[in-house]
Amino acid sequence: MEIRVLRYFLEAAREENITKAAAYLHISQPTLSKQLKDLEQELGKKLFVRSNYSIKLTDEGMLLRKRAEDILEMVDKTTDEFKSLGKVTGGDVYIGCAESHLVKHLAQVIMDFKQQYPGLRYHIHSGNTQQVTERLDRGLLDMAVIVEPPNLTHYNYIAIPGVDSWGLLMRQDHPLAKKSHITANDLMGIELICSDQSMKADIPRWCGEKADALNYVGSANLFYNGSVFVKEGLGCMLTFDHLADTSTDSGLCFRPLYPVLENKMYIIWKKYQVFTPIAELLIQALLEKAG
């Protein structure tokens, strides 16, 4: 299975049309068709359902698309790593980030770092702890910012200064907007949105058995889309402070939970990880900043 053919396969899957994919790849249509048929023969599976005007992925094709995307991302990252060897003036660093205003501390270090290494290019992948640690473990990220204590068996870490405080994001005309803080009893019967991760870990840590009685009508792993649903009246969102625009004209407001619920943030990287020169220098800068 050749890397070049995987790139052909992905482009055909994106375009859903052999002619358009061939034109983008600057090869002939018969050449692309033959390469894809040879790939199917090599794998012993049909990857596309073909019609006169389009192609669609089979279940096997969808599996290969996911694997091919991971493979090519790793190939491209490895190529960039070797390009960066030698005199270090910059390079690519891949960072997974949970959503938090505390990410500003990472941004501030990178801002200072770029004064010395102006060729630094940073690539941010947002997601919850499980999503970013999976990419970290697969070698697709150099480091990750997570919102729960790291597994010290697998990762080195730096604790980010400050905490994230939990609260309820709601419309300004919601009855609970009149309160100064939100208790577990206040949430009974309220339609709630929260991340799957926090439903299972953070909220039970806050309200114990009462968590089982909460009415979750939806989940959102990233904040912004969930906040749009709140604004449209589809529920209230349990989330961190400082993420939402709660100005007078925003239509939204935020009230802290009581008792207070807080999370710390951590920058983690795999133990015994071999970094590119620029990534290693950035880690050193982060360690020096942490003291």
C-alpha positions in Angstrom: 0.0 0.0 0.0 1.7 3.2 -1.2 1.4 6.6 0.4 0.8 8.1 -3.0 -2.1 5.8 -3.6 -3.6 6.6 -0.2 -3.5 10.3 -1.2 -5.3 9.4 -4.4 -7.9 7.4 -2.5 -8.6 10.3 -0.1 -9.0 12.8 -2.8 -11.5 10.5 -4.7 -13.4 10.1 -1.4 -13.6 13.8 -0.8 -14.7 14.7 -4.4 -17.0 11.7 -4.8 -16.1 12.0 -8.5 -13.2 10.3 -10.3 -13.0 13.1 -13.0 -12.8 15.9 -10.5 -10.3 14.0 -8.3 -8.1 13.2 -11.2 -8.1 16.9 -12.3 -7.1 18.0 -8.8 -4.3 15.4 -8.7 -3.1 16.3 -12.2 -3.4 12.8 -13.4 -5.6 11.1 -16.0 -9.0 9.6 -15.1 -8.0 6.1 -16.4 -4.8 6.3 -14.3 -6.7 7.2 -11.1 -9.4 4.5 -11.8 -6.8 1.9 -12.2 -4.9 2.9 -9.0 -8.2 2.7 -7.0 -9.1 -0.7 -8.5 -5.6 -2.0 -7.7 -6.0 -0.8 -4.1 -9.3 -2.6 -3.8 -7.7 -5.8 -5.1 -4.7 -5.4 -2.7 -7.1 -5.1 0.3 -9.6 -7.6 -1.0 -12.5 -5.3 -0.3 -14.7 -3.0 -2.4 -14.1 0.6 -1.3 -16.5 2.5 -3.6 -20.0 2.1 -5.0 -19.8 3.5 -8.5 -22.5 5.1 -10.6 -22.3 7.1 -13.8 -21.8 10.4 -12.1 -20.4 9.8 -8.7 -18.7 7.4 -6.3 -19.7 6.6 -2.7 -17.6 5.0 0.0 -18.6 1.5 1.2 -18.3 0.7 5.0 -14.9 -0.7 4.2 -14.0 2.5 2.3 -15.1 4.7 5.3 -12.8 2.6 7.6 -9.9 3.0 5.1 -10.5 6.8 4.9 -10.1 7.1 8.7 -7.0 5.0 8.7 -5.5 6.8 5.6 -6.1 10.2 7.2 -4.2 9.1 10.3 -1.4 7.6 8.3 -0.9 10.6 6.0 -1.0 13.0 9.0 1.8 11.0 10.6 3.8 10.9 7.4 3.5 14.6 6.9 4.4 15.3 10.5 7.5 13.1 10.2 8.5 14.8 7.0 8.2 18.2 8.7 10.3 16.9 11.7 13.2 15.9 9.5 13.0 19.2 7.6 13.4 21.0 11.0 16.7 19.2 11.9 19.8 21.2 11.9 19.9 24.9 12.8 16.7 25.6 14.6 14.9 28.8 13.6 11.4 27.4 13.6 9.3 24.4 12.7 5.9 22.9 13.4 4.5 22.1 16.9 1.2 20.2 17.3 -0.9 21.0 20.4 -4.2 19.5 21.6 -6.3 21.9 23.7 -9.3 21.6 25.9 -11.4 24.8 26.0 -10.4 27.1 28.8 -9.4 30.7 29.3 -6.3 29.4 31.0 -4.9 28.5 27.6 -3.8 32.1 27.5 -0.8 31.1 29.6 0.3 28.8 26.8 -0.3 31.5 24.3 1.8 34.0 26.3 4.7 31.6 26.4 4.4 31.0 22.6 4.3 34.7 22.0 7.6 35.2 23.8 9.1 32.1 22.2 8.4 33.4 18.7 10.6 36.4 19.4 13.6 34.0 19.4 12.1 31.5 16.9 10.0 33.5 14.4 9.7 30.5 12.1 7.6 28.6 14.7 4.2 27.4 13.3 1.7 26.1 15.9 -1.2 23.8 15.1 -4.0 23.7 17.6 -6.4 20.7 17.7 -9.4 21.4 20.1 -11.2 18.6 21.9 -12.0 17.1 25.3 -9.4 15.2 27.3 -10.1 11.8 25.7 -9.9 13.2 22.2 -6.6 15.1 22.6 -4.9 12.4 24.7 -5.8 9.8 22.0 -4.0 11.9 19.4 -1.1 12.5 21.7 -0.7 8.7 22.3 -0.8 8.1 18.5 2.0 10.5 18.0 -0.1 13.1 16.2 0.5 15.8 18.9 3.6 17.0 20.7 1.7 18.1 23.8 -1.8 18.5 25.1 -3.7 20.8 27.5 -6.2 18.9 29.6 -8.6 19.6 32.4 -8.1 16.7 34.7 -5.1 15.4 36.6 -2.8 13.5 34.2 -1.9 9.8 34.4 1.6 10.1 35.9 2.5 6.7 34.6 2.3 7.8 31.0 2.8 11.6 31.0 5.0 14.4 32.2 3.1 17.5 33.0 3.1 21.2 34.0 0.3 22.6 36.1 -1.1 25.8 34.5 -1.6 28.7 37.0 -5.2 29.4 38.0 -8.4 27.4 37.9 -11.5 27.1 35.8 -14.7 27.8 37.7 -18.0 26.0 36.8 -21.3 27.7 36.3 -24.6 27.7 34.3 -24.8 29.5 31.0 -28.4 30.5 30.2 -30.5 33.1 28.4 -30.8 36.4 30.2 -34.6 35.9 30.3 -34.3 32.5 32.1 -35.8 32.4 35.6 -32.5 31.3 37.1 -30.8 34.4 35.8 -32.2 36.3 38.8 -30.0 34.2 41.1 -26.5 35.1 42.1 -25.4 31.5 42.2 -26.8 28.0 41.2 -27.2 25.0 43.5 -27.9 21.4 42.6 -31.6 21.9 43.7 -31.9 24.8 41.3 -31.1 22.5 38.4 -33.8 20.0 39.1 -36.2 19.9 36.1 -34.0 22.3 34.1 -33.1 21.1 30.6 -29.3 20.9 30.6 -26.4 20.6 28.1 -23.0 19.4 29.2 -20.0 17.6 27.9 -20.1 13.8 28.2 -16.8 13.9 30.1 -18.1 16.3 32.7 -21.5 14.5 33.1 -19.6 11.5 34.2 -16.8 13.1 36.3 -17.1 16.8 37.2 -20.8 17.2 38.0 -21.1 14.1 40.2 -18.0 15.4 42.0 -20.0 18.5 42.7 -23.5 17.3 43.7 -23.0 13.6 44.4 -26.1 11.4 44.0 -28.2 14.4 42.9 -26.4 14.1 39.6 -28.5 11.1 38.7 -31.7 13.3 38.8 -30.4 16.0 36.4 -32.2 16.3 33.1 -29.6 16.3 30.4 -31.2 17.0 27.0 -28.0 17.2 25.0 -24.2 17.1 25.1 -21.5 19.2 23.5 -17.8 18.4 23.5 -16.9 22.0 22.4 -18.3 25.1 24.0 -19.2 27.3 21.1 -21.8 25.1 19.4 -23.4 24.4 22.8 -23.7 28.1 23.5 -25.5 28.7 20.3 -28.1 26.1 21.3 -28.5 27.8 24.7 -29.1 31.1 22.9 -31.8 29.5 20.8 -33.6 28.3 23.9 -32.6 24.7 23.8 -31.5 24.4 27.4 -28.9 25.8 29.8 -25.2 24.7 29.7 -23.0 23.6 32.5 -19.6 24.9 31.5 -16.5 27.0 32.5 -16.6 30.7 33.2 -14.8 33.1 30.8 -15.8 31.2 27.7 -19.0 33.0 26.7 -19.8 36.5 25.7 -22.2 37.6 28.5 -22.3 41.3 27.7 -25.6 43.1 27.8 -26.2 42.6 24.1 -25.2 39.0 24.0 -28.6 37.6 25.3 -26.7 35.2 27.6 -25.6 35.3 31.2 -23.5 33.1 33.5 -24.0 32.2 37.1 -21.4 30.3 39.2 -22.2 27.0 40.9 -22.5 26.8 44.7 -20.7 25.1 46.3 -17.8 26.2 44.1 -16.7 23.6 41.5 -13.2 24.2 40.0 -10.8 22.4 37.6 -7.1 22.8 37.1 -5.4 22.7 33.7 -2.3 20.7 32.8 0.1 20.7 29.9 1.1 17.1 29.3 3.4 15.1 27.0 4.4 11.5 26.8 7.2 10.2 28.9 10.3 9.3 26.9 8.9 11.2 23.9 11.4 12.1 21.2 10.6 15.7 20.2 11.6 17.7 17.1 14.1 20.4 18.1 11.6 23.2 18.1 9.1 21.2 20.2 11.8 20.3 22.7 12.8 24.0 22.9 9.1 25.0 23.5 8.8 22.4 26.3 11.9 23.8 27.9 10.4 27.3 27.7 7.2 26.1 29.3 9.2 24.4 32.1 11.2 27.6 32.7 8.1 29.7 32.9 6.6 27.3 35.4 9.6 27.6 37.5 
